[in-house]
């Protein structure tokens, strides 16, 4: 049963109890929109395709309110959200859902190799390039 914190337009439209999803942005958006709203925290990969990377270092927590204030559709925050505090922050900033990606690669069910999962759990995982 859904509680008040997780009832919003996104959960209503998708018919889900919790506003946490996992999946690629492809198919849910256009390439231009994806490029325009991507932040550098998105999976540790290139954060922008419309301008140089060094000009695109807006973090998720700064980007979410800007997008929320600009669009009328439900916003799904993605990038750098790895725990409950990140989910709470994204929702407090106006997102109606969060997308979790890399954090799920460590699950046995992900299909990632044992070596890949180990690397993501290791001390070097704090530094991506």
C-alpha positions as CSV (number, residue, x, y, z in Angstrom):
1,X,0.0,0.0,0.0
2,X,1.4,3.4,-1.0
3,X,2.0,6.0,1.7
4,X,1.8,9.8,1.3
5,X,5.5,10.4,0.5
6,X,5.4,8.2,-2.6
7,X,2.1,9.2,-4.2
8,X,2.5,11.5,-7.1
9,X,1.9,11.9,-10.8
10,X,4.7,9.5,-11.7
11,X,3.5,6.6,-9.5
12,X,-0.1,7.3,-10.7
13,X,0.8,7.2,-14.4
14,X,3.0,4.1,-14.1
15,X,0.8,2.3,-11.6
16,X,3.6,1.6,-9.2
17,X,3.9,2.0,-5.4
18,X,7.3,3.5,-5.2
19,X,8.9,6.2,-7.4
20,X,12.1,4.3,-7.9
21,X,12.8,2.8,-11.3
22,X,15.8,1.2,-13.1
23,X,16.3,1.4,-16.8
24,X,18.1,3.3,-19.5
25,X,16.8,6.7,-20.6
26,X,16.7,5.5,-24.2
27,X,13.2,4.9,-25.3
28,X,11.8,7.2,-22.7
29,X,13.1,10.4,-24.2
30,X,14.6,11.9,-27.3
31,X,18.4,12.0,-27.8
32,X,18.2,15.9,-27.7
33,X,16.4,15.9,-24.4
34,X,18.7,13.3,-22.9
35,X,21.7,15.4,-23.9
36,X,20.2,18.6,-22.6
37,X,19.4,17.4,-19.1
38,X,22.3,15.0,-18.5
39,X,24.5,15.8,-15.5
40,X,28.0,14.6,-15.0
41,X,27.0,12.2,-12.2
42,X,25.1,10.0,-14.6
43,X,26.9,6.6,-14.3
44,X,30.3,8.1,-14.3
45,X,30.2,8.6,-18.1
46,X,30.1,11.6,-20.3
47,X,27.6,14.1,-18.9
48,X,27.0,16.2,-22.0
49,X,26.8,15.9,-25.7
50,X,25.8,19.4,-26.5
51,X,28.8,21.2,-25.1
52,X,32.3,20.4,-23.7
53,X,32.3,18.2,-20.7
54,X,34.1,20.8,-18.5
55,X,31.1,23.1,-19.2
56,X,28.7,20.5,-18.1
57,X,29.5,19.8,-14.4
58,X,26.1,20.5,-13.0
59,X,25.3,17.9,-10.4
60,X,22.0,16.1,-10.0
61,X,21.0,18.1,-6.9
62,X,21.5,21.4,-8.8
63,X,20.0,20.2,-12.0
64,X,16.7,18.7,-10.6
65,X,15.1,21.9,-9.3
66,X,16.1,23.7,-12.6
67,X,14.4,21.0,-14.7
68,X,11.3,20.8,-12.3
69,X,10.9,24.6,-12.6
70,X,11.1,24.5,-16.4
71,X,8.9,21.5,-17.4
72,X,5.4,20.5,-16.6
73,X,5.9,16.8,-16.7
74,X,7.0,14.6,-13.8
75,X,10.8,14.7,-13.4
76,X,12.8,11.5,-12.7
77,X,16.2,12.3,-11.1
78,X,19.2,10.2,-12.1
79,X,22.9,10.3,-11.4
80,X,24.7,9.9,-8.1
81,X,21.7,8.6,-6.2
82,X,22.9,5.5,-4.4
83,X,21.0,5.4,-1.1
84,X,17.9,6.5,0.8
85,X,19.3,9.9,1.5
86,X,19.8,10.6,-2.2
87,X,16.3,9.5,-2.9
88,X,14.9,11.7,-0.2
89,X,17.0,14.7,-1.5
90,X,15.8,14.2,-5.1
91,X,12.2,14.1,-3.9
92,X,12.7,17.1,-1.7
93,X,14.1,19.0,-4.7
94,X,10.9,18.3,-6.7
95,X,11.6,15.1,-8.6
96,X,8.7,12.7,-8.6
97,X,10.9,9.7,-9.0
98,X,14.5,8.5,-9.1
99,X,16.3,6.2,-11.5
100,X,18.9,3.9,-10.0
101,X,21.5,2.4,-12.3
102,X,25.0,1.6,-11.4
103,X,24.1,0.7,-7.8
104,X,22.1,-2.3,-9.1
105,X,25.1,-3.7,-10.9
106,X,26.4,-5.0,-7.6
107,X,23.3,-7.3,-7.3
108,X,23.8,-11.0,-8.1
109,X,20.8,-10.7,-10.4
110,X,22.3,-7.9,-12.6
111,X,24.2,-10.2,-14.9
112,X,27.5,-8.3,-14.2
113,X,30.5,-10.5,-13.8
114,X,31.8,-11.3,-10.4
115,X,34.9,-9.3,-11.3
116,X,32.8,-6.3,-12.3
117,X,30.7,-6.5,-9.1
118,X,33.9,-6.8,-7.0
119,X,35.4,-3.7,-8.7
120,X,32.3,-1.7,-7.9
121,X,32.5,-2.7,-4.3
122,X,36.2,-2.0,-4.0
123,X,38.1,1.1,-2.8
124,X,38.8,2.3,-6.3
125,X,35.1,2.6,-7.0
126,X,35.0,6.1,-5.5
127,X,37.1,7.3,-8.4
128,X,35.6,7.0,-11.9
129,X,36.9,8.3,-15.2
